[in-house]
Amino acid sequence: MTATTPQVALAIRNVLVATDFSPCSERALLHAVAAAHHFGSALHLVHVVQPGLFSFVPPEAYLGSAEAVARAMDLARTETRALLDRVLLRTHCQDLTHHSWIQAGAVGDVLRAIMEREHIDLAVVGTHGRTGLRKLVLGSVAEDLFRCASCPVLTVGPQSRPSDPQTVRLKHVLFPTDFSPDSARALPFAMAITADFAAQLTLLHVVERLDGEAAHDRPRIVHALEQRMREMVAAAGAMPPGVDLQVAFGNVADMIVETAARLEVDLVAFGLKAPDTPVDRLPWMHAYKVACQVECPVLSLRGPSARWQTD
């Protein structure tokens, strides 16, 4: 198959990371610093104070509520400066261009405004890996960021290995695909990442159900699916050397986590779209479950963006 010129060139000039000052968001900050250091980007650290958390007070206490928000803003500024100084010193990245943004409002609205104003090319967020009611706070922040971000979003879960900006290496990238248009649009960016780091790329398709006679014809099914993946890669640009194509059978999230562990990958990259409907939400839930369990970050790609793609 004839290789073509890659269609995507990485241009990550601004990296945003959201923090709530928890250990998991500090872990995300380390990955954001590593990304900014590698790409020569500016780092933007954001903390959002939510006035709604102070609003459950009687009318006579409204003034006190406003004062509480102001105090929270002041405290957040102090903690942000201390957090940045500590992490940049620890990672020997004191010369990294960085900005901090402390604002009050709804998380999604604030993040969206900052991302548009500062032309953010990569957003990073940590998650506790909680489910159900326990995920409402930081889990909802991760979902808000995913919904509002027009750029790739890197989710750092509780099992993710730490990142050292001075020695960061991506040796292996796993790209699960469902052959959707969103997955196809995101593949060139995943391929550009592997090229930038000279990493191995593995495409994975998971067959969740195999009924009837098809269950006895796995070799033919695997061959057909591998061919679809091969054509998908060829359509996205130059065929990476040694690209691996794998087919698994079982629960989608479980198979991705199992494959990521077996291959010891450094990054899992999905092509997804914002979950506007219950049907759209299912792939995002798979991605979130994977992010909570794998030992590496998960990159959610939402198709082409003029800020990180050049033809």
Backbone as a ProteinNet text record, in pm:
[ID]
protein_1_A
[PRIMARY]
MTATTPQVALAIRNVLVATDFSPCSERALLHAVAAAHHFGSALHLVHVVQPGLFSFVPPEAYLGSAEAVARAMDLARTETRALLDRVLLRTHCQDLTHHSWIQAGAVGDVLRAIMEREHIDLAVVGTHGRTGLRKLVLGSVAEDLFRCASCPVLTVGPQSRPSDPQTVRLKHVLFPTDFSPDSARALPFAMAITADFAAQLTLLHVVERLDGEAAHDRPRIVHALEQRMREMVAAAGAMPPGVDLQVAFGNVADMIVETAARLEVDLVAFGLKAPDTPVDRLPWMHAYKVACQVECPVLSLRGPSARWQTD
[TERTIARY]
85.1	0	88.7	57.5	140.9	116.8	222.7	209.6	185.9	109.2	80.9	138	140.5	190.8	96.1	145.3	57.7	-26.4	-154.1	-246.1	-254.1	-194	-203.4	-64.8	-42.2	81	41.7	109	74.5	113.3	21.2	47.7	-19	39.1	-18.2	55.9	-4.7	60.7	11.9	-107.8	-165.2	-230.5	-188.5	-240.9	-313.4	-437.3	-516.1	-532.2	-522.4	-550.9	-642.3	-749.9	-843.9	-803.5	-810.9	-770.3	-873.1	-889.3	-965.8	-876.2	-742.8	-638.7	-637.4	-705.7	-703.5	-581.1	-544.8	-430.5	-449.1	-573	-591	-573.9	-611.9	-591.6	-445.4	-371.6	-226.9	-157.5	-206	-152.1	-176.2	-294.3	-324.5	-233.4	-203.1	-115.3	23.3	72.6	202.9	201.2	92.7	82	70	-0.8	-14.1	120.9	199.9	333.7	421.2	409.5	488	452.2	321.8	278.6	328.4	313.2	356.4	507.9	582.2	728.6	767.5	701.4	736.7	706.1	588.6	545.7	587.2	651.5	688.4	566	465.8	337.8	334.8	238.8	207.9	109.3	127.3	41.3	-59.2	-186.4	-292.5	-358.6	-340.6	-400.6	-527.8	-639.4	-769.6	-834.1	-884.3	-969.6	-1097.9	-1210.3	-1340.1	-1405.7	-1437.8	-1514.6	-1662.1	-1739.6	-1881.1	-1967.3	-2021.6	-2102.3	-2221.1	-2271.9	-2386.4	-2360	-2232.5	-2198.9	-2217.3	-2227.4	-2242.9	-2384.2	-2475.1	-2604.3	-2715	-2688.7	-2793.2	-2797.7	-2834.8	-2839.5	-2968.6	-3017.7	-3138.6	-3111.1	-3215.6	-3197.7	-3110.1	-3122	-3044.3	-2895	-2857.8	-2716.2	-2654.3	-2728.3	-2675.2	-2543.2	-2531.7	-2408.7	-2292.5	-2321.5	-2218.5	-2178.2	-2275.3	-2244.9	-2150.4	-2176	-2088.4	-1948.3	-1940.4	-1810	-1738.2	-1816.2	-1756.5	-1696.9	-1766.7	-1714.4	-1585.6	-1584.4	-1464.6	-1347.5	-1374.9	-1267.9	-1218.1	-1312.6	-1273.8	-1186.4	-1217.4	-1136.3	-995.3	-984.2	-852.4	-771	-837.5	-769.2	-723.9	-808.6	-774.7	-654.3	-645.7	-529.4	-400.6	-407.5	-289.7	-250.6	-350	-321.4	-270.7	-324.1	-280.8	-134.7	-96.1	44	134.7	94.4	175.9	185.3	72.6	70.7	159.6	148.4	231.4	379.6	413.3	553.9	608.9	529.1	575.6	596.2	498.2	506.6	615.1	625.5	727.9	867.8	885.1	1014.8	1046.4	947.3	965	1000.7	946.3	967.9	1079.1	1144.4	1252.8	1203	1080.7	1019.8	986.9	1071.7	1043.2	1036.5	1102.8	1103.5	981.7	895.6	777.1	683.3	638.7	541.6	411.1	360.7	240.5	152.7	23.3	-76.2	-173.3	-229.6	-332.4	-457.9	-571.6	-700.1	-792.7	-833	-926.2	-1052.9	-1161.8	-1285.8	-1402.7	-1508.2	-1630.8	-1734.5	-1813.5	-1919.8	-1943.7	-2024.8	-2048.6	-1924.8	-1885.1	-1759.6	-1752.3	-1854.6	-1852.5	-1842.7	-1919.3	-1917.7	-1781.5	-1721.8	-1591	-1484.8	-1482.5	-1382.8	-1397.5	-1521.2	-1544.6	-1492.7	-1519.7	-1476.8	-1324.4	-1258.6	-1112.5	-1051.8	-1109.2	-1055.2	-1066.4	-1175.6	-1192.3	-1099.7	-1091.9	-1011.2	-862.7	-817.2	-673.8	-633	-726.4	-697.5	-632	-700.6	-647.2	-648.6	-536.3	-521.7	-531.2	-510.3	-519	-566.3	-669.8	-720.4	-691.4	-653.7	-618.2	-702.3	-755.9	-836	-811.1	-810.2	-797.3	-933	-943.1	-1067.1	-1034.9	-1122.7	-1105.5	-1130.7	-1200.6	-1236.9	-1356.9	-1437.1	-1556.9	-1674.3	-1772.1	-1892.7	-2013.8	-2128.9	-2251.4	-2245.8	-2305.3	-2313.5	-2176.7	-2078.6	-1947.3	-1871.2	-1916.1	-1844.2	-1901.1	-2002.5	-2072.5	-1982.4	-1885.7	-1808.4	-1704.4	-1594.8	-1491.1	-1532.3	-1614.5	-1663.2	-1742.6	-1824	-1903.1	-1814.6	-1704.2	-1609.8	-1546.3	-1507.4	-1449.5	-1549.7	-1675.9	-1776.6	-1803.4	-1806.5	-1823.6	-1712.5	-1589.2	-1475.7	-1487.3	-1528.2	-1543.7	-1652.1	-1762.9	-1873.7	-1834.9	-1760	-1736.8	-1610.1	-1524.1	-1394	-1405.5	-1356.7	-1347.7	-1212.7	-1126.2	-991.9	-982.9	-876.1	-857.3	-854.4	-906.5	-910.2	-835.9	-736.8	-659.3	-712.3	-768.9	-821.6	-722.4	-683	-584.2	-656.5	-663.4	-735.7	-650.4	-712.4	-641.4	-533.8	-542.2	-441.8	-328.7	-340.3	-243	-104.9	-5.3	132.4	173.4	260.9	306.6	386.4	391.8	462.4	574	692.4	807.1	836	818.2	839	977.5	1077.1	1212.6	1239.6	1158	1183.5	1059.7	957.1	832.6	857.4	802	813.3	680.5	636.1	523.1	578.9	576.5	628.8	519	396.7	288.9	155.3	79.7	-52.3	-156.3	-262.9	-375	-492.3	-545.1	-656.3	-774.6	-865.2	-985.4	-1077.1	-1136.6	-1224	-1352.2	-1461.6	-1590.3	-1629.2	-1534.3	-1552.7	-1651.8	-1683.1	-1774.7	-1702.7	-1778.3	-1714.3	-1629.3	-1672.7	-1595.7	-1460.4	-1460	-1334.6	-1242.9	-1300.4	-1220.2	-1160.1	-1236.6	-1185.6	-1073	-1075.7	-974.8	-846.3	-853.4	-736.4	-614	-625.9	-504.7	-430.2	-503.9	-438.4	-364.5	-427.9	-360.6	-235.8	-244.3	-128.1	-18.3	-57.1	42.1	114.8	42.7	106	208.6	170	264.2	386.4	366.2	479.9	570.6	511.2	589.3	679.7	629.4	706.7	775.1	760.2	812.8	761.9	632.5	570.4	505	476.5	400.5	251.9	177	33.2	-41.1	-137.1	-224.5	-368.9	-437.2	-580.9	-652.8	-762.2	-838.4	-986.4	-1050.4	-1196.2	-1250.6	-1350.3	-1409.6	-1547.7	-1568.3	-1699.6	-1768.4	-1875.2	-1939.3	-2027.3	-2093.4	-2180.7	-2152.2	-2158.9	-2140.7	-2243	-2352.3	-2465	-2472.7	-2545.5	-2579.4	-2459.5	-2471.6	-2366.8	-2236.8	-2247.8	-2127.3	-2028.7	-2081.4	-1994.1	-1898.4	-1932.8	-1847.6	-1757.4	-1760.3	-1683.3	-1592.3	-1530.3	-1446.8	-1330.6	-1258.9	-1145.7	-1185.8	-1298.8	-1342.8	-1380.4	-1446	-1487.5	-1364.9	-1268.2	-1146.2	-1074.6	-1064.2	-996.5	-1066.2	-1200.5	-1276.5	-1259.8	-1259	-1244.4	-1103	-1004	-867	-851.6	-918.3	-912.5	-976.7	-1087.9	-1152	-1059.5	-990.5	-896.6	-780.5	-732.8	-622.7	-664	-784.2	-834.4	-855.5	-896.9	-917.2	-785.5	-679.9	-548.2	-497.8	-513.3	-465.8	-537	-665.3	-741.2	-699.8	-640	-603.5	-469.3	-387	-256.2	-155.6	-29.9	76.9	61.3	76.8	67.9	187.6	164	277.3	349.8	480.4	554.2	515.4	486.3	457.6	326.1	229.2	100.5	37.3	-18.7	-76.1	-228.4	-294.4	-440	-490.8	-581.2	-629.7	-780.9	-839	-983.3	-1004.2	-1094.1	-1124.5	-1275.4	-1313.8	-1454.7	-1490	-1595.4	-1637.4	-1686.7	-1691.9	-1733.5	-1632.8	-1682.6	-1594.5	-1491.4	-1537.3	-1444.3	-1346.8	-1398	-1311.3	-1202.7	-1238.4	-1141	-1035.4	-1076.6	-979.7	-880.8	-933.4	-846.9	-752	-805.2	-722	-613	-649.1	-550.8	-445.2	-487.7	-393.1	-292.3	-339.5	-249.6	-155	-208.7	-126.8	-17.1	-50.3	46.7	131.9	95.4	166.1	171.9	57.7	53.8	71.5	113	136.1	21.9	-66.1	-177.2	-287.1	-412.1	-529.4	-598.5	-623.8	-685.1	-815.4	-923	-1054.5	-1095.1	-1168.9	-1237.6	-1382.9	-1425.9	-1560.8	-1623.2	-1751.1	-1816.2	-1886.3	-1919.3	-1985.1	-2115.3	-2144.9	-2264.6	-2391.4	-2447.2	-2566.6	-2694.5	-2691	-2808.5	-2769.2	-2868.3	-2834.3	-2753.8	-2779.9	-2704.4	-2560	-2541.3	-2405.9	-2329	-2400.2	-2335.4	-2266.4	-2315.2	-2259.1	-2110.1	-2062.8	-1917.7	-1837.9	-1891.1	-1819.7	-1810.8	-1917.5	-1914.7	-1810.6	-1797	-1690.8	-1554.5	-1534.9	-1407.6	-1380.1	-1483.4	-1465.5	-1428.5	-1494.8	-1462.9	-1319.1	-1276.9	-1139.4	-1042.6	-1071.5	-983.9	-970.8	-1075.4	-1072.5	-988.7	-963.5	-901.9	-763.9	-733.8	-604.8	-492.1	-370.1	-253.2	-186.3	-263.3	-211.3	-324.4	-294.7	-400	-483.7	-603.5	-694	-720.7	-696.8	-713.9	-842.6	-934.9	-1060.9	-1046	-1058.7	-1040.9	-1176.3	-1202.4	-1334.4	-1331.9	-1239.9	-1238	-1149.3	-1144.8	-1050.6	-1072.4	-963.7	-966.4	-860.1	-895.8	-802	-678.1	-691.6	-578.9	-471.3	-508.7	-404	-385.5	-454.3	-439.7	-395	-300.3	-261.5	-256.8	-298.1	-297.4	-163.7
-119.4	0	124.5	220.4	339.2	435.3	478.3	574.4	713.1	791.2	928.7	1023.5	1151.5	1251.5	1264.8	1266.1	1282.3	1409	1399.7	1510.8	1600.2	1559.1	1634.4	1663.8	1786.2	1823.7	1881.6	1836.1	1881	2027.6	2104.8	2245.1	2276.4	2225.1	2242.4	2356	2473.7	2594.1	2630.7	2585.3	2620	2497.7	2465.5	2349.5	2400	2358.5	2396.3	2276.7	2300.3	2195.1	2252.5	2180.5	2221.8	2155.6	2230.7	2176.3	2209	2116.6	2143.5	2124.7	2119.1	2107	1969.5	1872.1	1736.1	1662.4	1549.8	1472.3	1429.6	1397.2	1351.1	1465.7	1587.3	1698.3	1741.2	1718.1	1745.4	1644.9	1520.5	1421.3	1465.5	1521	1571.8	1688.5	1772.9	1886.3	1839.5	1731	1678	1636.6	1574.3	1535.8	1659.3	1761.8	1885	1954.4	1956.7	2015.7	1936.3	1803.4	1720.1	1750.5	1765.6	1796.3	1933.6	2032.2	2168.1	2172.7	2098.6	2094.6	2031.5	1922	1850.6	1933.9	1998.2	2070.8	2217.9	2262.9	2404.1	2492.9	2446.1	2517	2604.7	2694.8	2769.7	2687.5	2690	2615.3	2710.1	2669.4	2749.1	2665.2	2706.1	2635.5	2708.8	2635.4	2696.8	2635.1	2722.6	2678.1	2759.3	2689.7	2756.2	2750.3	2867.1	2876.9	2880.9	2790.1	2779.6	2847.3	2966.4	3039.6	2959.3	2867	2787.1	2707.1	2674.1	2598.6	2681.7	2816.2	2904.5	2962.6	2917.7	2985.8	2926	2815.4	2752.5	2816.9	2942.8	3021.2	3100.3	3143	3225.7	3364.3	3437.9	3569.7	3664.9	3662.1	3757	3726.4	3609.8	3573.1	3588.4	3649.5	3662.6	3738.4	3845.9	3923.3	3837.6	3754.9	3664.8	3564.6	3523	3429	3492.5	3618.9	3689.7	3703.1	3730.9	3741	3605.9	3498.3	3365.1	3333.7	3374	3354.1	3433.1	3558.1	3641.3	3579.2	3526.8	3462.1	3336.1	3262.5	3142.3	3178	3288.6	3333.3	3367.7	3441.5	3478.8	3355	3261	3138.8	3059.2	3053.5	2979.4	3041.6	3174.2	3239.4	3200.2	3199.6	3163.2	3018.1	2929	2786.4	2759.3	2833	2813.4	2850.9	2966	3007.5	2905	2855.9	2758.3	2626.8	2583.9	2459	2468.4	2577.4	2594.3	2598.8	2677.3	2687.7	2551.2	2476.2	2346.1	2247.7	2240	2142.7	2181.3	2309.4	2351.6	2331.9	2354.7	2330.1	2181.3	2101.6	1955.9	1896.2	1953.3	1898.6	1971.2	2066.6	2144.5	2218	2269.4	2340.7	2485.5	2547.6	2684.3	2782.8	2751.6	2843.1	2825.6	2731.5	2707.2	2828.3	2874.5	2984.3	2935.7	3007	2959.9	3076.1	3046.5	3143.3	3071.9	3145.4	3088.3	3173.6	3105.4	3172.2	3124.7	3217.6	3188	3267.8	3199.6	3268.5	3200.7	3277.3	3225.4	3204.6	3099.5	3074.1	2926.2	2892.5	2752.6	2696.8	2576.8	2519.7	2518.4	2462.8	2452	2586.5	2685.2	2818.8	2884.7	2874.3	2936.3	2869.9	2737	2666.6	2698.3	2699.8	2728.7	2867.7	2965.9	3103.3	3113.5	3049.9	3055.8	2982.6	2869.3	2792.1	2867.4	2937.9	3016.5	3137.5	3205.4	3327.9	3299.5	3190.4	3159.1	3061.1	3024.7	2935.7	2804.8	2736.6	2614.4	2500.8	2429.6	2319.8	2182.7	2176	2050.2	2081	2010.8	2027.3	1900.2	1916.9	1804	1810.4	1697.2	1693.5	1561.8	1565.7	1443.7	1396.2	1267.7	1213	1116	1115.5	1023.9	879.3	859.9	724.5	673.1	763.8	722.2	709.7	632.1	615.5	649.3	662.7	690.6	823.9	830.8	956.8	1009.6	921.7	967	1040.1	1031.8	1097.9	1234.3	1279.1	1399.7	1522.2	1536.6	1659.8	1664	1586.9	1594	1519.7	1414.7	1347.2	1441.4	1527.4	1620.9	1727.2	1764.9	1859.3	1797.6	1669.7	1602.2	1598.8	1572	1567.4	1706.4	1807.8	1945.9	1982.6	1946.6	1978.6	1904.9	1778.4	1703.6	1766	1806.1	1862	1994.2	2079	2214.1	2225.5	2123.1	2135.1	2104.6	2197.5	2171.6	2110.8	2097.8	2043.3	1905.6	1831.9	1704.1	1722.7	1622.5	1625	1503.3	1527.2	1420	1397.7	1279.7	1245.5	1156.3	1198.5	1125	1058.4	926.8	852.1	816.1	754.6	724.9	618.3	534.2	429.8	473.6	594.5	639.6	657.2	609.6	623.1	769.9	810.1	948.9	985.6	1115.1	1161.9	1257.8	1234.9	1322.1	1400.2	1533.5	1612.1	1596.7	1565.9	1555.5	1423.6	1323	1191.2	1133.5	1215.3	1163.4	1098.9	979.4	906.5	835.8	842.1	760.7	651.9	529.2	418.6	342.1	347.9	267.8	338.4	358.6	423.5	323	310	222.6	308.3	277.5	352.1	257.7	246.6	166.3	237.7	162.4	223	143.3	216.7	153.6	179.5	232	263.4	377.6	452.9	566.1	680.9	775.3	893.6	970.9	975.1	1046.6	979.4	847.2	774.2	796.3	792.1	812.1	952	1053.3	1191.2	1212	1135.7	1153.7	1076.6	973.5	888.3	965	1061.4	1133.2	1200.6	1252.9	1315.9	1211.9	1096.1	988.8	942.9	936	896.4	1001.7	1129.4	1236.2	1227.7	1191.3	1174.8	1062.7	948.7	837.1	873.5	949.9	991.6	1086.4	1178.5	1277	1209.2	1101.7	1031.6	906.5	879.5	755.6	634.4	634.7	531.3	424.6	311.3	203.2	238.3	208.7	232.9	101.4	78.9	-38	6.6	-39.4	-18.2	-140.1	-116.4	-224.5	-205.6	-311.6	-311.6	-423.6	-389.7	-486.7	-526.8	-657.4	-711.4	-752.8	-680.6	-705.9	-829.9	-854.8	-971.8	-1045.1	-1174.5	-1257.6	-1369.7	-1356.5	-1447.5	-1547	-1655.8	-1750.4	-1812.5	-1826.6	-1891.8	-1812.6	-1679.4	-1596.1	-1637.9	-1694.9	-1736.4	-1847	-1918.7	-2028.4	-1985.1	-1855.6	-1806.4	-1691.2	-1703.5	-1595.1	-1559.4	-1655.6	-1618.1	-1526.9	-1556	-1471.9	-1332.8	-1326.5	-1197.7	-1115.4	-1179.2	-1108.2	-1054.5	-1136.7	-1093.8	-972.6	-975.2	-864	-736.5	-749	-631.4	-575.2	-661.1	-613.4	-537.8	-585.1	-516.6	-379	-367.8	-236.3	-140.3	-190.4	-105	-63.6	-156.9	-126.1	-15.5	-24.5	77.4	211	205.7	327.2	401.3	325	385.4	444.9	370.6	418.6	546.6	557.6	677.8	797.1	771.3	880.1	942.6	876.1	932.7	823.7	853.7	756.3	639.3	518.8	399.6	393.9	403.1	397.8	264	264.7	138.7	49.4	-75.4	-171.1	-150.4	-81.7	-63.1	-198.9	-213.8	-340.8	-330.8	-435.7	-439.3	-556	-527.4	-632.7	-630	-748.5	-764.9	-842.9	-794.4	-862.4	-885.6	-980.4	-1014.8	-1004.4	-926.8	-911.8	-772.3	-737	-603.4	-499.8	-390.7	-293.9	-236.9	-180.5	-117	-218.7	-336.4	-437.8	-482.7	-500.7	-546.7	-439.3	-313	-205.6	-200.5	-210.8	-208.6	-328	-445.1	-566.1	-554.4	-503.9	-489.2	-385.5	-273.8	-169.8	-224.6	-309.3	-367.4	-468.7	-551.8	-655.5	-594.7	-486.4	-423.1	-317.7	-286.8	-185.6	-52.8	-7.1	115.5	237.7	346.7	471.8	571.4	543.6	634.1	555.8	579.6	528.8	648.9	645.4	758.3	713.7	787.3	759.3	871.5	837.7	937.9	940.3	1046.5	1055.5	1189.8	1202.5	1332.1	1359.9	1485.2	1522.8	1446.8	1393	1311.4	1395.7	1436.4	1521.1	1441.1	1311.4	1226.3	1101.4	1025.3	900.8	804.6	800.3	712.5	759.5	892	947.2	923.5	919.4	912.2	778.2	671.5	539.2	531	575	569.9	651.6	768.9	848.6	774.4	702.3	625.1	513.4	450.6	351.1	417.4	534.3	604.4	643	688.5	728.1	606.9	493.5	372	329.2	338.6	304.4	396.6	527	624.1	596.1	542	512.7	388.9	304.7	175.2	155.2	220.9	195.9	268.4	221.6	279.4	386.4	450.2	557.3	655.9	775.4	872.2	828	885.6	859.4	990.9	990.6	1110.6	1099.4	1192.5	1197.2	1297.2	1247.7	1330.5	1353.1	1478	1511	1560.1	1506.5	1542.3	1661.5	1708.1	1812.1	1944	2012	2148.3	2228.6	2347.4	2430.4	2464	2455.9	2494.7	2387.7	2260.6	2159.7	2081.7	2120.1	2047.4	2138.1	2090.3	2158.7	2057.3	2096.3	2003.7	2011.7
0	0	0	-84.5	-98.1	17	83.1	192.9	136.7	208.9	169.6	272.3	239.1	332.4	451.2	576.3	691.6	678.8	718.2	701.6	824.6	935.3	1059.7	1113.8	1152.2	1221.7	1357.7	1461.2	1595.8	1615.3	1667.9	1698.6	1831.9	1940	2073.4	2142.2	2138.2	2190.5	2330.1	2366.4	2496.6	2558.6	2681.9	2755	2878.9	2895.8	3013	3104.5	3235.1	3332.3	3439.6	3468.3	3572.7	3704	3812.9	3942.3	4049.4	4142.3	4264.7	4386.9	4360.7	4463.7	4531.4	4473.9	4527.5	4473.1	4536	4483.7	4338.1	4299.5	4161.2	4062.2	4100.9	4008.5	4005.5	4114.1	4110.6	4019.7	4018.5	3926.2	3782.2	3756.7	3622.4	3587.1	3684.7	3660.1	3616.4	3675.7	3635.8	3488.2	3444.7	3303.8	3214.6	3262.6	3184.2	3170.3	3278.2	3272.4	3174.8	3178.9	3088	2942.4	2914	2777.6	2734.8	2822.9	2790.4	2768.7	2850.2	2836.3	2703.2	2668.1	2544.4	2420.4	2418.8	2299.6	2300.2	2409.5	2419	2431.7	2505.7	2517.4	2642.4	2643.2	2765.1	2847.6	2979	3070.7	3135.6	3137	3198.2	3307.3	3432.2	3545.8	3587.2	3592.9	3618.2	3742	3829.9	3940.2	3936.6	3945.8	3940.5	4077.4	4131.3	4255.3	4217.3	4270.8	4235.1	4340.5	4309.6	4407.5	4457.8	4375.5	4417.1	4543.5	4567.9	4688.6	4814.6	4798.8	4914.9	4922.4	4834.6	4821.5	4907	4975.1	5054.5	5193.9	5193.1	5316.9	5318	5435.4	5442	5383.5	5343.9	5280.6	5359.8	5493.2	5572.9	5569.8	5514.2	5511.5	5373.4	5276.5	5140.8	5137.2	5217.4	5218.6	5265.8	5368.6	5416.9	5311.7	5231	5123.6	5022.2	4985.4	4891.7	4949.8	5079.9	5144.2	5144.6	5159.4	5157.7	5020.6	4913.6	4778.8	4760.5	4807.5	4795.3	4870.3	4989.6	5066.3	4994.6	4937.2	4862.9	4743.3	4676.8	4563.3	4609.3	4719.3	4771.7	4810.3	4877.3	4918.3	4796.3	4693.7	4572.3	4502.6	4500.7	4439.2	4511.8	4644.6	4722.9	4698.8	4700.4	4680.4	4539	4442	4303.6	4286.6	4341.6	4332.9	4398.7	4516.9	4588.8	4511.6	4453.6	4377.4	4254.5	4179.6	4061.1	4097	4199.1	4239.9	4279.7	4356.1	4404.7	4289.2	4198.6	4089.6	3988.9	3955.4	3859.2	3915.1	4046	4108.7	4111.2	4146.7	4154.8	4019.3	3912.7	3778.2	3702.2	3768.9	3706.7	3581.6	3590.3	3477.3	3514.5	3597.9	3642.4	3526.9	3415.4	3301	3210.4	3242.8	3160.8	3167.2	3052.2	3049.2	3110.8	3210.1	3278.1	3322.8	3332	3375.7	3469.2	3563	3650.4	3640.6	3640.5	3625.7	3737.3	3822.8	3931.8	3904.1	3878.2	3846.3	3915.8	3938.2	3998.5	3889.1	3902.4	3806.6	3788.3	3689.1	3655.3	3587.3	3625.6	3578.1	3425.7	3361.7	3216.4	3147.9	3198.2	3137.1	3150.3	3269.4	3292.1	3205.5	3203.8	3124.2	2975.9	2928.6	2786	2750.3	2834.9	2807.5	2804.7	2901.9	2906.6	2787.1	2752.6	2641.2	2509.7	2489.9	2367.9	2368.2	2481.6	2489.8	2476.2	2536.5	2537.8	2428.1	2341.7	2228	2275.1	2365.1	2423.4	2320.6	2311.1	2216.3	2282	2413.7	2487.7	2628.6	2673.5	2809.8	2888.8	3015.8	3101.9	3228.7	3270.6	3392.9	3464.1	3596.2	3676	3721.3	3749.6	3803	3915.4	4016.8	4129.6	4089.6	3978.1	3937.9	4012.7	4065.3	4138	4042.5	4083.2	4003.7	4088.4	4023.7	4096.7	4167.3	4287.8	4360.6	4398.2	4420.6	4465.3	4355.6	4230.9	4121.3	4087.9	4161.8	4121.4	4115.1	4206.6	4210.7	4099.9	4113.1	4009.8	3884.1	3898.5	3779.5	3692.2	3753.6	3674.8	3611.9	3678.9	3619.7	3495.3	3505.1	3389.3	3274.6	3305.8	3199.9	3145.2	3231.7	3183.8	3086.5	3122.8	3037.1	2903.7	2910.6	2786.2	2698.5	2759.2	2681.8	2615.3	2687	2637.4	2554	2557.6	2491.4	2343	2262.3	2118.8	2083.1	2182.9	2162.3	2228.9	2207	2276.5	2428	2500.4	2646.5	2700	2784.6	2846.4	2987.7	3012.7	3144.5	3216.5	3335.9	3415.2	3531.1	3527.9	3629.7	3749.1	3850.4	3975.7	3961.3	3857.8	3838.4	3745.9	3690.1	3591.3	3652.6	3580.7	3628.8	3631.5	3725.2	3730.2	3606.4	3576.7	3457.8	3497.8	3445.3	3469.2	3341.2	3342.5	3220.3	3159	3240.6	3189.3	3117.9	3144.6	3085.5	3017.2	2993.2	2937.3	2801	2786	2660.2	2633.7	2511.7	2469.7	2379.1	2427.1	2348	2275.3	2328.8	2271.2	2292.9	2185.8	2190.2	2144.6	2223.8	2188.6	2142.8	2023.4	1966.9	1944.9	2042.7	2021.8	1922.1	1831.3	1732	1715.7	1694.9	1663.5	1518.2	1439.9	1298.1	1274.9	1377.8	1362.8	1292	1234.4	1174	1274.2	1400.5	1503.4	1525.4	1524.1	1540.2	1420.2	1300.8	1179.8	1174.5	1217.7	1214.2	1314.2	1424.4	1529.5	1502.2	1419	1397.2	1347	1254.3	1211.1	1325.6	1424.1	1539	1622.6	1644.9	1719.4	1645.1	1513.9	1433.4	1440.9	1446	1458.5	1592.1	1697.2	1828.2	1823.9	1766	1759.3	1676	1568.6	1486	1562.7	1639.6	1714.2	1816.8	1877.6	1980.9	1927	1795.1	1736.2	1813.6	1842.5	1924.6	1838.1	1900.3	1837.8	1844.1	1737.4	1734	1719.7	1808.9	1799.7	1788	1685.9	1671.8	1726.7	1799	1860.4	1830.9	1783.6	1771.9	1859.8	1941.3	2032.3	1981.6	1963.6	1927.5	2057.4	2091.3	2220.7	2217.8	2105.1	2094.2	1963.5	1972	1854	1863.5	1787.7	1802	1686.6	1710.3	1605.6	1538.7	1405.1	1328.4	1328.5	1350.5	1350	1457.5	1565.9	1675.4	1632.7	1526.4	1479.6	1363.8	1332.4	1217.2	1257.2	1372.2	1424.2	1332.4	1276.6	1190.5	1075.3	1010	898	947.6	1062.9	1119.7	1157.3	1222.1	1261	1137.4	1032.8	910.7	849.3	845.3	786.8	868.5	1000.3	1085.9	1078.3	1070.4	1053.7	921.8	818.6	690.2	698.9	772	790.4	863.6	965.2	1037.6	949.2	867	775.9	678.3	625.5	533.2	604.8	729.9	809.9	829.8	860	878.9	748	639.4	509.5	468.8	499.9	465.7	549.4	667.4	758.7	725.4	645.7	613.2	586.5	617.7	595.1	690.6	638.6	722.3	817.1	950.6	1043.9	1034.4	1049.4	1044.7	1162.4	1132	1238.2	1309.4	1246.5	1312	1338.9	1459.1	1502.6	1498.8	1451.2	1442.2	1524.9	1620	1707.3	1716.7	1730.9	1749.7	1878.8	1963.7	2089	2097.8	2182.1	2199.2	2347	2378.4	2517.7	2546.5	2674	2715.2	2665.3	2605.7	2540.5	2637.1	2749.8	2843.2	2901.3	2938.2	2998.1	2900.8	2775.3	2675.7	2648.2	2651.1	2630.2	2746.5	2869.2	2987.1	2985.6	2951.4	2946.9	2840.3	2724	2616.5	2653	2712.8	2753.9	2854.5	2947.7	3047	2982.5	2894.9	2830.9	2744.4	2673.1	2584.4	2655.8	2781.6	2860.4	2785.1	2738.5	2659.5	2748.9	2689.3	2761.5	2742.8	2646.3	2618.4	2548.2	2592	2520.7	2458.6	2329.3	2258.5	2193.6	2222.4	2166.1	2071.3	1967.8	1887.9	1929.3	1995.2	2050.3	2017	2044.2	2036.8	2168	2191	2316	2330.2	2449.9	2469.6	2482.7	2369.3	2371.2	2391.4	2361.5	2375.8	2453.7	2505.4	2575.6	2489.3	2359.1	2270.8	2260.1	2246.7	2239.5	2368.5	2480.1	2610.7	2635.1	2570.7	2597.4	2565.5	2447.8	2422.7	2523.8	2566.1	2665.2	2798.2	2834.8	2959.3	2951.5	2832.8	2815.6	2836.5	2776.3	2787.6	2932.5	3003.9	3144	3229.4	3204.3	3280	3252.9	3127.5	3093.2	3166.1	3165.2	3231	3379.6	3440.2	3583	3615.1	3515.5	3544.7	3483.3	3371.2	3306.6	3380.2	3355.7	3422.1	3337.5	3250.7	3167.4	3141.1	3093.6	3063.8	2943.5	2934.4	2823.1	2750.6	2619.9	2538.8	2458.5	2482	2408.3	2294.8	2172.4	2053.4	1988	1952.3	1901.4	1757.8	1678.2	1537.4	1509.6	1384.9	1343.5	1415.5	1441	1494.9	1423.5	1382.1	1307	1389	1523	1606.4	1613.9	1589	1597.9	1468.9	1364.7	1239.3	1126.5	1049.2	926.6	814.6	696.1	582.9	509.6
[MASK]
+++++++++++++++++++++++++++++++++++++++++++++++++++++++++++++++++++++++++++++++++++++++++++++++++++++++++++++++++++++++++++++++++++++++++++++++++++++++++++++++++++++++++++++++++++++++++++++++++++++++++++++++++++++++++++++++++++++++++++++++++++++++++++++++++++++++++++++++++++++++++++++++++++++++++++++++++++++++

